[in-house]
């Protein structure tokens, strides 16, 4: 997909004011589609993130049904951190009320899958 | 509002503590990236100090919450970039 991004007129006039010559700036960016965000991919990314988290003991088997607290031995503070890393990973913000209810890998996957702007 | 019965349900006060913890960690995102680990360690340490407080000690926790919020607001200032 090729998308042409043209600077809006207001930006151009700003450039002119700040001493730039009036030039027509056209940026072209080409990029391919990101792979669609399937539940398998989400699970894989979350598990990878958890494996690299230093409070999870190396060698712990993490799967879809793992609970942050029971299976991975994380306390509530660590869970908050994990959820924040997940937010960062998928570029979304999870409101507090939802974040407190995510307790297993599976719940997190389902939640991310429901978010239209997760990527 | 119907609350779903779930194991490990947090009390209101616990939620407030977690929410403060979350906002503290969010605030570190505005700090320079190379100093971020210092901030995270600092936050761990500050919360860790009071881990042993019994969860029924409401007035102590409420006091610490107020203190924590004020300190967070202070540290969130963009003028403060690093902490030790």
N, CA and C atoms of all chains as a GROMACS GRO file, in nm:
protein
  609
    1UNK      N    1   0.085  -0.118   0.000
    1UNK     CA    2   0.000   0.000   0.000
    1UNK      C    3   0.089   0.124   0.000
    2UNK      N    4   0.059   0.215  -0.085
    2UNK     CA    5   0.136   0.340  -0.088
    2UNK      C    6   0.044   0.452  -0.047
    3UNK      N    7   0.092   0.529   0.046
    3UNK     CA    8   0.008   0.639   0.092
    3UNK      C    9   0.088   0.768   0.075
    4UNK      N   10   0.026   0.866   0.021
    4UNK     CA   11   0.093   0.994   0.005
    4UNK      C   12   0.044   1.088   0.113
    5UNK      N   13   0.138   1.139   0.189
    5UNK     CA   14   0.101   1.230   0.295
    5UNK      C   15   0.144   1.370   0.254
    6UNK      N   16   0.052   1.457   0.245
    6UNK     CA   17   0.088   1.593   0.208
    6UNK      C   18   0.068   1.681   0.330
    7UNK      N   19   0.166   1.765   0.356
    7UNK     CA   20   0.153   1.852   0.472
    7UNK      C   21   0.035   1.946   0.453
    8UNK      N   22  -0.039   1.964   0.559
    8UNK     CA   23  -0.156   2.049   0.549
    8UNK      C   24  -0.113   2.194   0.529
    9UNK      N   25  -0.198   2.276   0.467
    9UNK     CA   26  -0.161   2.415   0.438
    9UNK      C   27  -0.112   2.490   0.560
   10UNK      N   28  -0.170   2.463   0.675
   10UNK     CA   29  -0.133   2.539   0.795
   10UNK      C   30   0.012   2.513   0.831
   11UNK      N   31   0.056   2.388   0.813
   11UNK     CA   32   0.194   2.354   0.843
   11UNK      C   33   0.287   2.428   0.749
   12UNK      N   34   0.245   2.433   0.622
   12UNK     CA   35   0.331   2.500   0.526
   12UNK      C   36   0.346   2.648   0.557
   13UNK      N   37   0.236   2.710   0.595
   13UNK     CA   38   0.247   2.852   0.624
   13UNK      C   39   0.334   2.874   0.748
   14UNK      N   40   0.332   2.781   0.840
   14UNK     CA   41   0.419   2.792   0.957
   14UNK      C   42   0.564   2.786   0.914
   15UNK      N   43   0.593   2.695   0.821
   15UNK     CA   44   0.731   2.681   0.772
   15UNK      C   45   0.776   2.812   0.707
   16UNK      N   46   0.686   2.874   0.637
   16UNK     CA   47   0.720   2.997   0.567
   16UNK      C   48   0.755   3.106   0.669
   17UNK      N   49   0.674   3.112   0.773
   17UNK     CA   50   0.696   3.215   0.875
   17UNK      C   51   0.834   3.196   0.938
   18UNK      N   52   0.870   3.071   0.963
   18UNK     CA   53   0.995   3.051   1.035
   18UNK      C   54   1.116   3.054   0.943
   19UNK      N   55   1.104   3.119   0.829
   19UNK     CA   56   1.222   3.144   0.747
   19UNK      C   57   1.245   3.044   0.635
   20UNK      N   58   1.162   2.944   0.625
   20UNK     CA   59   1.178   2.847   0.516
   20UNK      C   60   1.121   2.905   0.389
   21UNK      N   61   1.180   2.866   0.277
   21UNK     CA   62   1.118   2.905   0.150
   21UNK      C   63   0.991   2.825   0.132
   22UNK      N   64   0.900   2.887   0.061
   22UNK     CA   65   0.775   2.817   0.039
   22UNK      C   66   0.797   2.704  -0.060
   23UNK      N   67   0.814   2.585  -0.009
   23UNK     CA   68   0.831   2.471  -0.097
   23UNK      C   69   0.718   2.374  -0.070
   24UNK      N   70   0.677   2.305  -0.171
   24UNK     CA   71   0.572   2.206  -0.151
   24UNK      C   72   0.637   2.078  -0.103
   25UNK      N   73   0.607   2.042   0.020
   25UNK     CA   74   0.667   1.922   0.077
   25UNK      C   75   0.572   1.806   0.056
   26UNK      N   76   0.622   1.703  -0.002
   26UNK     CA   77   0.539   1.584  -0.016
   26UNK      C   78   0.618   1.466   0.036
   27UNK      N   79   0.562   1.399   0.134
   27UNK     CA   80   0.630   1.281   0.186
   27UNK      C   81   0.559   1.159   0.133
   28UNK      N   82   0.636   1.065   0.085
   28UNK     CA   83   0.577   0.941   0.040
   28UNK      C   84   0.631   0.829   0.126
   29UNK      N   85   0.544   0.751   0.175
   29UNK     CA   86   0.589   0.642   0.260
   29UNK      C   87   0.528   0.513   0.206
   30UNK      N   88   0.611   0.416   0.187
   30UNK     CA   89   0.558   0.288   0.140
   30UNK      C   90   0.577   0.186   0.249
   31UNK      N   91   0.476   0.113   0.275
   31UNK     CA   92   0.493   0.009   0.375
   31UNK      C   93   0.395  -0.104   0.347
   32UNK      N   94   0.432  -0.220   0.395
   32UNK     CA   95   0.344  -0.333   0.373
   32UNK      C   96   0.249  -0.344   0.489
   33UNK      N   97   0.148  -0.421   0.471
   33UNK     CA   98   0.053  -0.442   0.580
   33UNK      C   99   0.119  -0.516   0.694
   34UNK      N  100   0.088  -0.475   0.816
   34UNK     CA  101   0.131  -0.554   0.930
   34UNK      C  102   0.046  -0.681   0.930
   35UNK      N  103   0.101  -0.791   0.980
   35UNK     CA  104   0.018  -0.910   0.983
   35UNK      C  105  -0.103  -0.887   1.074
   36UNK      N  106  -0.217  -0.944   1.039
   36UNK     CA  107  -0.334  -0.922   1.124
   36UNK      C  108  -0.310  -0.976   1.264
   37UNK      N  109  -0.370  -0.910   1.362
   37UNK     CA  110  -0.346  -0.945   1.501
   37UNK      C  111  -0.440  -1.060   1.541
   38UNK      N  112  -0.391  -1.180   1.525
   38UNK     CA  113  -0.474  -1.295   1.564
   38UNK      C  114  -0.445  -1.330   1.709
   39UNK      N  115  -0.533  -1.413   1.764
   39UNK     CA  116  -0.514  -1.451   1.905
   39UNK      C  117  -0.383  -1.528   1.924
   40UNK      N  118  -0.343  -1.605   1.822
   40UNK     CA  119  -0.218  -1.682   1.834
   40UNK      C  120  -0.101  -1.585   1.847
   41UNK      N  121  -0.103  -1.481   1.762
   41UNK     CA  122   0.008  -1.384   1.765
   41UNK      C  123   0.010  -1.310   1.898
   42UNK      N  124  -0.109  -1.271   1.945
   42UNK     CA  125  -0.117  -1.199   2.073
   42UNK      C  126  -0.061  -1.288   2.184
   43UNK      N  127  -0.105  -1.415   2.186
   43UNK     CA  128  -0.057  -1.507   2.290
   43UNK      C  129   0.094  -1.518   2.285
   44UNK      N  130   0.145  -1.535   2.164
   44UNK     CA  131   0.289  -1.550   2.148
   44UNK      C  132   0.364  -1.428   2.200
   45UNK      N  133   0.313  -1.310   2.166
   45UNK     CA  134   0.382  -1.186   2.209
   45UNK      C  135   0.376  -1.169   2.360
   46UNK      N  136   0.261  -1.201   2.419
   46UNK     CA  137   0.248  -1.186   2.564
   46UNK      C  138   0.339  -1.286   2.635
   47UNK      N  139   0.343  -1.410   2.584
   47UNK     CA  140   0.427  -1.511   2.649
   47UNK      C  141   0.575  -1.471   2.639
   48UNK      N  142   0.612  -1.420   2.522
   48UNK     CA  143   0.750  -1.376   2.504
   48UNK      C  144   0.785  -1.265   2.603
   49UNK      N  145   0.691  -1.172   2.620
   49UNK     CA  146   0.709  -1.061   2.714
   49UNK      C  147   0.725  -1.114   2.856
   50UNK      N  148   0.642  -1.213   2.892
   50UNK     CA  149   0.650  -1.267   3.028
   50UNK      C  150   0.779  -1.343   3.050
   51UNK      N  151   0.825  -1.414   2.945
   51UNK     CA  152   0.948  -1.491   2.961
   51UNK      C  153   1.066  -1.398   2.986
   52UNK      N  154   1.060  -1.276   2.930
   52UNK     CA  155   1.173  -1.186   2.949
   52UNK      C  156   1.160  -1.104   3.076
   53UNK      N  157   1.050  -1.122   3.148
   53UNK     CA  158   1.029  -1.044   3.271
   53UNK      C  159   1.109  -1.109   3.383
   54UNK      N  160   1.191  -1.029   3.452
   54UNK     CA  161   1.289  -1.091   3.542
   54UNK      C  162   1.228  -1.152   3.668
   55UNK      N  163   1.101  -1.122   3.695
   55UNK     CA  164   1.044  -1.180   3.817
   55UNK      C  165   0.980  -1.316   3.793
   56UNK      N  166   0.968  -1.353   3.666
   56UNK     CA  167   0.920  -1.488   3.636
   56UNK      C  168   1.042  -1.578   3.634
   57UNK      N  169   1.039  -1.685   3.711
   57UNK     CA  170   1.158  -1.772   3.717
   57UNK      C  171   1.184  -1.832   3.580
   58UNK      N  172   1.312  -1.827   3.535
   58UNK     CA  173   1.341  -1.886   3.404
   58UNK      C  174   1.306  -2.035   3.405
   59UNK      N  175   1.253  -2.081   3.294
   59UNK     CA  176   1.217  -2.222   3.286
   59UNK      C  177   1.072  -2.249   3.320
   60UNK      N  178   1.000  -2.145   3.368
   60UNK     CA  179   0.858  -2.164   3.395
   60UNK      C  180   0.784  -2.180   3.263
   61UNK      N  181   0.698  -2.281   3.256
   61UNK     CA  182   0.621  -2.300   3.133
   61UNK      C  183   0.500  -2.206   3.138
   62UNK      N  184   0.490  -2.120   3.037
   62UNK     CA  185   0.380  -2.024   3.033
   62UNK      C  186   0.290  -2.061   2.917
   63UNK      N  187   0.162  -2.077   2.941
   63UNK     CA  188   0.070  -2.098   2.830
   63UNK      C  189  -0.055  -2.013   2.848
   64UNK      N  190  -0.150  -2.035   2.759
   64UNK     CA  191  -0.270  -1.953   2.754
   64UNK      C  192  -0.344  -1.947   2.888
   65UNK      N  193  -0.341  -2.059   2.962
   65UNK     CA  194  -0.422  -2.063   3.084
   65UNK      C  195  -0.343  -2.023   3.209
   66UNK      N  196  -0.216  -1.985   3.194
   66UNK     CA  197  -0.136  -1.949   3.312
   66UNK      C  198  -0.195  -1.829   3.383
   67UNK      N  199  -0.200  -1.839   3.515
   67UNK     CA  200  -0.246  -1.726   3.595
   67UNK      C  201  -0.122  -1.651   3.643
   68UNK      N  202  -0.129  -1.519   3.638
   68UNK     CA  203  -0.012  -1.439   3.678
   68UNK      C  204   0.027  -1.470   3.823
   69UNK      N  205  -0.075  -1.483   3.905
   69UNK     CA  206  -0.049  -1.499   4.048
   69UNK      C  207  -0.017  -1.644   4.083
   70UNK      N  208  -0.105  -1.736   4.041
   70UNK     CA  209  -0.091  -1.874   4.086
   70UNK      C  210   0.023  -1.947   4.015
   71UNK      N  211   0.031  -1.932   3.882
   71UNK     CA  212   0.129  -2.012   3.809
   71UNK      C  213   0.263  -1.943   3.796
   72UNK      N  214   0.262  -1.811   3.784
   72UNK     CA  215   0.388  -1.741   3.760
   72UNK      C  216   0.444  -1.681   3.888
   73UNK      N  217   0.368  -1.688   3.997
   73UNK     CA  218   0.418  -1.640   4.125
   73UNK      C  219   0.437  -1.489   4.132
   74UNK      N  220   0.358  -1.414   4.054
   74UNK     CA  221   0.370  -1.268   4.060
   74UNK      C  222   0.271  -1.214   4.163
   75UNK      N  223   0.311  -1.111   4.236
   75UNK     CA  224   0.214  -1.050   4.328
   75UNK      C  225   0.137  -0.940   4.254
   76UNK      N  226   0.049  -0.872   4.328
   76UNK     CA  227  -0.038  -0.776   4.258
   76UNK      C  228   0.040  -0.660   4.197
   77UNK      N  229   0.150  -0.620   4.262
   77UNK     CA  230   0.233  -0.513   4.205
   77UNK      C  231   0.297  -0.558   4.074
   78UNK      N  232   0.348  -0.682   4.076
   78UNK     CA  233   0.412  -0.733   3.954
   78UNK      C  234   0.310  -0.745   3.841
   79UNK      N  235   0.187  -0.785   3.879
   79UNK     CA  236   0.084  -0.798   3.777
   79UNK      C  237   0.056  -0.662   3.713
   80UNK      N  238   0.052  -0.557   3.795
   80UNK     CA  239   0.033  -0.422   3.741
   80UNK      C  240   0.143  -0.391   3.640
   81UNK      N  241   0.265  -0.428   3.675
   81UNK     CA  242   0.376  -0.401   3.583
   81UNK      C  243   0.361  -0.478   3.452
   82UNK      N  244   0.322  -0.606   3.466
   82UNK     CA  245   0.305  -0.687   3.344
   82UNK      C  246   0.198  -0.626   3.255
   83UNK      N  247   0.085  -0.586   3.316
   83UNK     CA  248  -0.023  -0.528   3.237
   83UNK      C  249   0.024  -0.400   3.168
   84UNK      N  250   0.109  -0.324   3.238
   84UNK     CA  251   0.160  -0.201   3.177
   84UNK      C  252   0.251  -0.230   3.060
   85UNK      N  253   0.332  -0.336   3.075
   85UNK     CA  254   0.419  -0.374   2.963
   85UNK      C  255   0.335  -0.420   2.844
   86UNK      N  256   0.225  -0.491   2.875
   86UNK     CA  257   0.136  -0.536   2.768
   86UNK      C  258   0.076  -0.414   2.697
   87UNK      N  259   0.034  -0.314   2.775
   87UNK     CA  260  -0.019  -0.191   2.717
   87UNK      C  261   0.081  -0.130   2.620
   88UNK      N  262   0.206  -0.126   2.666
   88UNK     CA  263   0.312  -0.064   2.588
   88UNK      C  264   0.336  -0.144   2.460
   89UNK      N  265   0.337  -0.276   2.476
   89UNK     CA  266   0.364  -0.366   2.364
   89UNK      C  267   0.258  -0.350   2.254
   90UNK      N  268   0.132  -0.333   2.293
   90UNK     CA  269   0.027  -0.325   2.194
   90UNK      C  270  -0.021  -0.182   2.171
   91UNK      N  271   0.051  -0.084   2.223
   91UNK     CA  272   0.020   0.059   2.208
   91UNK      C  273  -0.125   0.093   2.241
   92UNK      N  274  -0.172   0.045   2.355
   92UNK     CA  275  -0.306   0.085   2.398
   92UNK      C  276  -0.296   0.127   2.544
   93UNK      N  277  -0.401   0.184   2.596
   93UNK     CA  278  -0.408   0.214   2.738
   93UNK      C  279  -0.526   0.139   2.798
   94UNK      N  280  -0.500   0.062   2.900
   94UNK     CA  281  -0.605  -0.016   2.964
   94UNK      C  282  -0.650   0.058   3.088
   95UNK      N  283  -0.778   0.094   3.097
   95UNK     CA  284  -0.824   0.165   3.218
   95UNK      C  285  -0.808   0.078   3.342
   96UNK      N  286  -0.792   0.143   3.457
   96UNK     CA  287  -0.766   0.072   3.583
   96UNK      C  288  -0.864  -0.040   3.612
   97UNK      N  289  -0.994  -0.010   3.587
   97UNK     CA  290  -1.095  -0.108   3.625
   97UNK      C  291  -1.079  -0.237   3.544
   98UNK      N  292  -1.041  -0.223   3.416
   98UNK     CA  293  -1.021  -0.343   3.336
   98UNK      C  294  -0.890  -0.411   3.372
   99UNK      N  295  -0.788  -0.328   3.399
   99UNK     CA  296  -0.656  -0.385   3.428
   99UNK      C  297  -0.660  -0.472   3.552
  100UNK      N  298  -0.739  -0.432   3.652
  100UNK     CA  299  -0.746  -0.510   3.775
  100UNK      C  300  -0.813  -0.645   3.754
  101UNK      N  301  -0.894  -0.657   3.648
  101UNK     CA  302  -0.965  -0.783   3.630
  101UNK      C  303  -0.889  -0.882   3.544
  102UNK      N  304  -0.776  -0.841   3.487
  102UNK     CA  305  -0.698  -0.934   3.405
  102UNK      C  306  -0.606  -1.014   3.495
  103UNK      N  307  -0.631  -1.143   3.504
  103UNK     CA  308  -0.554  -1.225   3.597
  103UNK      C  309  -0.481  -1.341   3.532
  104UNK      N  310  -0.516  -1.373   3.408
  104UNK     CA  311  -0.446  -1.482   3.342
  104UNK      C  312  -0.402  -1.435   3.204
  105UNK      N  313  -0.310  -1.514   3.145
  105UNK     CA  314  -0.264  -1.483   3.010
  105UNK      C  315  -0.384  -1.482   2.915
  106UNK      N  316  -0.473  -1.582   2.932
  106UNK     CA  317  -0.588  -1.593   2.843
  106UNK      C  318  -0.678  -1.471   2.848
  107UNK      N  319  -0.704  -1.421   2.971
  107UNK     CA  320  -0.789  -1.302   2.984
  107UNK      C  321  -0.726  -1.182   2.914
  108UNK      N  322  -0.593  -1.171   2.928
  108UNK     CA  323  -0.524  -1.060   2.863
  108UNK      C  324  -0.535  -1.073   2.712
  109UNK      N  325  -0.519  -1.195   2.660
  109UNK     CA  326  -0.529  -1.216   2.515
  109UNK      C  327  -0.668  -1.176   2.466
  110UNK      N  328  -0.772  -1.225   2.536
  110UNK     CA  329  -0.908  -1.194   2.495
  110UNK      C  330  -0.932  -1.044   2.497
  111UNK      N  331  -0.877  -0.977   2.600
  111UNK     CA  332  -0.897  -0.833   2.612
  111UNK      C  333  -0.832  -0.760   2.495
  112UNK      N  334  -0.707  -0.797   2.465
  112UNK     CA  335  -0.636  -0.731   2.354
  112UNK      C  336  -0.709  -0.756   2.222
  113UNK      N  337  -0.758  -0.879   2.206
  113UNK     CA  338  -0.826  -0.912   2.080
  113UNK      C  339  -0.949  -0.826   2.059
  114UNK      N  340  -1.010  -0.779   2.169
  114UNK     CA  341  -1.130  -0.696   2.157
  114UNK      C  342  -1.098  -0.550   2.128
  115UNK      N  343  -0.971  -0.512   2.145
  115UNK     CA  344  -0.936  -0.371   2.126
  115UNK      C  345  -0.909  -0.343   1.980
  116UNK      N  346  -0.990  -0.255   1.918
  116UNK     CA  347  -0.969  -0.232   1.775
  116UNK      C  348  -0.837  -0.162   1.743
  117UNK      N  349  -0.784  -0.082   1.835
  117UNK     CA  350  -0.662  -0.009   1.800
  117UNK      C  351  -0.535  -0.072   1.855
  118UNK      N  352  -0.544  -0.195   1.899
  118UNK     CA  353  -0.422  -0.264   1.942
  118UNK      C  354  -0.339  -0.298   1.819
  119UNK      N  355  -0.208  -0.289   1.830
  119UNK     CA  356  -0.125  -0.324   1.715
  119UNK      C  357   0.008  -0.383   1.761
  120UNK      N  358  -2.498  -0.195   3.967
  120UNK     CA  359  -2.391  -0.268   3.898
  120UNK      C  360  -2.374  -0.405   3.961
  121UNK      N  361  -2.370  -0.505   3.878
  121UNK     CA  362  -2.352  -0.641   3.929
  121UNK      C  363  -2.205  -0.676   3.925
  122UNK      N  364  -2.152  -0.711   4.040
  122UNK     CA  365  -2.011  -0.748   4.045
  122UNK      C  366  -2.000  -0.899   4.026
  123UNK      N  367  -1.914  -0.936   3.935
  123UNK     CA  368  -1.893  -1.079   3.913
  123UNK      C  369  -1.810  -1.134   4.028
  124UNK      N  370  -1.850  -1.251   4.076
  124UNK     CA  371  -1.772  -1.313   4.185
  124UNK      C  372  -1.645  -1.371   4.127
  125UNK      N  373  -1.533  -1.320   4.174
  125UNK     CA  374  -1.404  -1.367   4.123
  125UNK      C  375  -1.312  -1.390   4.242
  126UNK      N  376  -1.225  -1.487   4.232
  126UNK     CA  377  -1.128  -1.501   4.339
  126UNK      C  378  -1.032  -1.382   4.335
  127UNK      N  379  -0.970  -1.351   4.447
  127UNK     CA  380  -0.871  -1.246   4.455
  127UNK      C  381  -0.930  -1.110   4.414
  128UNK      N  382  -1.042  -1.079   4.474
  128UNK     CA  383  -1.104  -0.949   4.447
  128UNK      C  384  -1.035  -0.846   4.537
  129UNK      N  385  -1.005  -0.732   4.479
  129UNK     CA  386  -0.934  -0.631   4.558
  129UNK      C  387  -1.032  -0.542   4.633
  130UNK      N  388  -0.992  -0.498   4.752
  130UNK     CA  389  -1.072  -0.402   4.826
  130UNK      C  390  -1.051  -0.264   4.764
  131UNK      N  391  -1.136  -0.170   4.802
  131UNK     CA  392  -1.124  -0.036   4.746
  131UNK      C  393  -0.988   0.024   4.772
  132UNK      N  394  -0.938   0.002   4.894
  132UNK     CA  395  -0.809   0.060   4.931
  132UNK      C  396  -0.695  -0.004   4.852
  133UNK      N  397  -0.705  -0.137   4.834
  133UNK     CA  398  -0.602  -0.206   4.756
  133UNK      C  399  -0.600  -0.153   4.614
  134UNK      N  400  -0.721  -0.128   4.560
  134UNK     CA  401  -0.728  -0.076   4.424
  134UNK      C  402  -0.663   0.060   4.416
  135UNK      N  403  -0.684   0.140   4.521
  135UNK     CA  404  -0.623   0.273   4.520
  135UNK      C  405  -0.472   0.265   4.521
  136UNK      N  406  -0.420   0.171   4.602
  136UNK     CA  407  -0.275   0.156   4.607
  136UNK      C  408  -0.222   0.112   4.470
  137UNK      N  409  -0.291   0.014   4.410
  137UNK     CA  410  -0.246  -0.033   4.279
  137UNK      C  411  -0.256   0.078   4.175
  138UNK      N  412  -0.360   0.160   4.189
  138UNK     CA  413  -0.377   0.268   4.094
  138UNK      C  414  -0.265   0.372   4.108
  139UNK      N  415  -0.226   0.398   4.234
  139UNK     CA  416  -0.113   0.490   4.255
  139UNK      C  417   0.016   0.432   4.197
  140UNK      N  418   0.033   0.300   4.221
  140UNK     CA  419   0.152   0.232   4.170
  140UNK      C  420   0.156   0.244   4.017
  141UNK      N  421   0.039   0.224   3.956
  141UNK     CA  422   0.031   0.232   3.811
  141UNK      C  423   0.061   0.373   3.763
  142UNK      N  424   0.004   0.474   3.829
  142UNK     CA  425   0.032   0.611   3.784
  142UNK      C  426   0.178   0.646   3.802
  143UNK      N  427   0.240   0.595   3.909
  143UNK     CA  428   0.383   0.621   3.928
  143UNK      C  429   0.462   0.563   3.812
  144UNK      N  430   0.430   0.439   3.776
  144UNK     CA  431   0.504   0.377   3.666
  144UNK      C  432   0.477   0.448   3.535
  145UNK      N  433   0.351   0.493   3.517
  145UNK     CA  434   0.320   0.568   3.394
  145UNK      C  435   0.402   0.695   3.389
  146UNK      N  436   0.418   0.760   3.505
  146UNK     CA  437   0.491   0.886   3.509
  146UNK      C  438   0.637   0.867   3.467
  147UNK      N  439   0.692   0.746   3.488
  147UNK     CA  440   0.832   0.726   3.450
  147UNK      C  441   0.850   0.733   3.299
  148UNK      N  442   0.741   0.714   3.226
  148UNK     CA  443   0.752   0.719   3.079
  148UNK      C  444   0.790   0.860   3.032
  149UNK      N  445   0.768   0.961   3.116
  149UNK     CA  446   0.804   1.097   3.077
  149UNK      C  447   0.946   1.133   3.115
  150UNK      N  448   1.015   1.040   3.180
  150UNK     CA  449   1.153   1.068   3.221
  150UNK      C  450   1.248   1.021   3.111
  151UNK      N  451   1.371   1.077   3.108
  151UNK     CA  452   1.466   1.033   3.005
  151UNK      C  453   1.485   0.881   3.010
  152UNK      N  454   1.492   0.822   2.892
  152UNK     CA  455   1.489   0.676   2.885
  152UNK      C  456   1.604   0.611   2.960
  153UNK      N  457   1.722   0.676   2.962
  153UNK     CA  458   1.837   0.611   3.028
  153UNK      C  459   1.826   0.618   3.180
  154UNK      N  460   1.737   0.707   3.230
  154UNK     CA  461   1.721   0.719   3.375
  154UNK      C  462   1.600   0.641   3.426
  155UNK      N  463   1.526   0.582   3.331
  155UNK     CA  464   1.399   0.521   3.369
  155UNK      C  465   1.416   0.408   3.470
  156UNK      N  466   1.523   0.331   3.453
  156UNK     CA  467   1.542   0.219   3.544
  156UNK      C  468   1.563   0.268   3.687
  157UNK      N  469   1.633   0.383   3.704
  157UNK     CA  470   1.649   0.440   3.838
  157UNK      C  471   1.514   0.467   3.900
  158UNK      N  472   1.424   0.524   3.818
  158UNK     CA  473   1.291   0.558   3.869
  158UNK      C  474   1.216   0.434   3.909
  159UNK      N  475   1.223   0.332   3.822
  159UNK     CA  476   1.148   0.210   3.852
  159UNK      C  477   1.202   0.148   3.981
  160UNK      N  478   1.334   0.145   3.996
  160UNK     CA  479   1.392   0.090   4.119
  160UNK      C  480   1.347   0.171   4.240
  161UNK      N  481   1.344   0.303   4.222
  161UNK     CA  482   1.303   0.392   4.330
  161UNK      C  483   1.160   0.361   4.372
  162UNK      N  484   1.072   0.347   4.273
  162UNK     CA  485   0.931   0.319   4.303
  162UNK      C  486   0.918   0.184   4.372
  163UNK      N  487   0.991   0.084   4.322
  163UNK     CA  488   0.988  -0.048   4.387
  163UNK      C  489   1.028  -0.034   4.533
  164UNK      N  490   1.135   0.040   4.556
  164UNK     CA  491   1.184   0.056   4.692
  164UNK      C  492   1.084   0.124   4.781
  165UNK      N  493   1.024   0.233   4.731
  165UNK     CA  494   0.932   0.310   4.814
  165UNK      C  495   0.808   0.228   4.849
  166UNK      N  496   0.755   0.154   4.752
  166UNK     CA  497   0.638   0.072   4.781
  166UNK      C  498   0.678  -0.048   4.866
  167UNK      N  499   0.800  -0.097   4.842
  167UNK     CA  500   0.847  -0.214   4.914
  167UNK      C  501   0.861  -0.190   5.063
  168UNK      N  502   0.894  -0.064   5.099
  168UNK     CA  503   0.913  -0.030   5.240
  168UNK      C  504   0.793  -0.065   5.325
  169UNK      N  505   0.673  -0.052   5.264
  169UNK     CA  506   0.552  -0.065   5.344
  169UNK      C  507   0.474  -0.191   5.311
  170UNK      N  508   0.541  -0.285   5.249
  170UNK     CA  509   0.474  -0.408   5.210
  170UNK      C  510   0.417  -0.484   5.328
  171UNK      N  511   0.482  -0.470   5.443
  171UNK     CA  512   0.442  -0.553   5.556
  171UNK      C  513   0.327  -0.493   5.636
  172UNK      N  514   0.278  -0.377   5.595
  172UNK     CA  515   0.166  -0.317   5.667
  172UNK      C  516   0.042  -0.405   5.652
  173UNK      N  517  -0.024  -0.441   5.764
  173UNK     CA  518  -0.143  -0.526   5.752
  173UNK      C  519  -0.252  -0.455   5.672
  174UNK      N  520  -0.326  -0.532   5.592
  174UNK     CA  521  -0.419  -0.465   5.500
  174UNK      C  522  -0.538  -0.406   5.572
  175UNK      N  523  -0.553  -0.436   5.702
  175UNK     CA  524  -0.665  -0.376   5.777
  175UNK      C  525  -0.624  -0.244   5.845
  176UNK      N  526  -0.499  -0.207   5.829
  176UNK     CA  527  -0.453  -0.083   5.895
  176UNK      C  528  -0.489   0.036   5.807
  177UNK      N  529  -0.623   0.064   5.803
  177UNK     CA  530  -0.672   0.161   5.705
  177UNK      C  531  -0.610   0.298   5.718
  178UNK      N  532  -0.603   0.349   5.843
  178UNK     CA  533  -0.559   0.488   5.856
  178UNK      C  534  -0.414   0.503   5.812
  179UNK      N  535  -0.331   0.402   5.843
  179UNK     CA  536  -0.191   0.412   5.801
  179UNK      C  537  -0.182   0.409   5.649
  180UNK      N  538  -0.260   0.320   5.587
  180UNK     CA  539  -0.253   0.309   5.440
  180UNK      C  540  -0.305   0.436   5.376
  181UNK      N  541  -0.415   0.490   5.432
  181UNK     CA  542  -0.468   0.613   5.374
  181UNK      C  543  -0.367   0.727   5.385
  182UNK      N  544  -0.300   0.732   5.500
  182UNK     CA  545  -0.198   0.835   5.517
  182UNK      C  546  -0.088   0.818   5.413
  183UNK      N  547  -0.041   0.695   5.396
  183UNK     CA  548   0.066   0.671   5.300
  183UNK      C  549   0.022   0.699   5.157
  184UNK      N  550  -0.106   0.672   5.130
  184UNK     CA  551  -0.157   0.701   4.996
  184UNK      C  552  -0.151   0.851   4.967
  185UNK      N  553  -0.197   0.929   5.066
  185UNK     CA  554  -0.193   1.075   5.047
  185UNK      C  555  -0.050   1.122   5.026
  186UNK      N  556   0.038   1.068   5.112
  186UNK     CA  557   0.179   1.106   5.103
  186UNK      C  558   0.235   1.066   4.966
  187UNK      N  559   0.200   0.946   4.925
  187UNK     CA  560   0.251   0.894   4.798
  187UNK      C  561   0.205   0.979   4.681
  188UNK      N  562   0.077   1.020   4.684
  188UNK     CA  563   0.026   1.102   4.573
  188UNK      C  564   0.098   1.234   4.568
  189UNK      N  565   0.119   1.294   4.686
  189UNK     CA  566   0.188   1.424   4.686
  189UNK      C  567   0.331   1.410   4.636
  190UNK      N  568   0.396   1.303   4.680
  190UNK     CA  569   0.534   1.285   4.635
  190UNK      C  570   0.540   1.258   4.485
  191UNK      N  571   0.440   1.182   4.436
  191UNK     CA  572   0.439   1.155   4.293
  191UNK      C  573   0.424   1.284   4.214
  192UNK      N  574   0.331   1.370   4.259
  192UNK     CA  575   0.313   1.497   4.189
  192UNK      C  576   0.442   1.578   4.188
  193UNK      N  577   0.512   1.572   4.299
  193UNK     CA  578   0.637   1.647   4.308
  193UNK      C  579   0.741   1.589   4.212
  194UNK      N  580   0.758   1.457   4.217
  194UNK     CA  581   0.860   1.393   4.133
  194UNK      C  582   0.824   1.396   3.985
  195UNK      N  583   0.693   1.412   3.956
  195UNK     CA  584   0.653   1.411   3.815
  195UNK      C  585   0.696   1.537   3.742
  196UNK      N  586   0.741   1.638   3.817
  196UNK     CA  587   0.784   1.762   3.753
  196UNK      C  588   0.893   1.735   3.650
  197UNK      N  589   0.880   1.796   3.533
  197UNK     CA  590   0.981   1.771   3.430
  197UNK      C  591   1.120   1.822   3.467
  198UNK      N  592   1.128   1.905   3.572
  198UNK     CA  593   1.258   1.956   3.614
  198UNK      C  594   1.340   1.846   3.681
  199UNK      N  595   1.270   1.749   3.737
  199UNK     CA  596   1.340   1.640   3.803
  199UNK      C  597   1.358   1.527   3.702
  200UNK      N  598   1.484   1.500   3.669
  200UNK     CA  599   1.504   1.399   3.565
  200UNK      C  600   1.560   1.271   3.620
  201UNK      N  601   1.626   1.276   3.734
  201UNK     CA  602   1.690   1.154   3.783
  201UNK      C  603   1.669   1.141   3.933
  202UNK      N  604   1.682   1.020   3.982
  202UNK     CA  605   1.664   0.996   4.123
  202UNK      C  606   1.762   0.888   4.162
  203UNK      N  607   1.805   0.892   4.286
  203UNK     CA  608   1.902   0.789   4.327
  203UNK      C  609   1.853   0.711   4.448
   0.00000   0.00000   0.00000
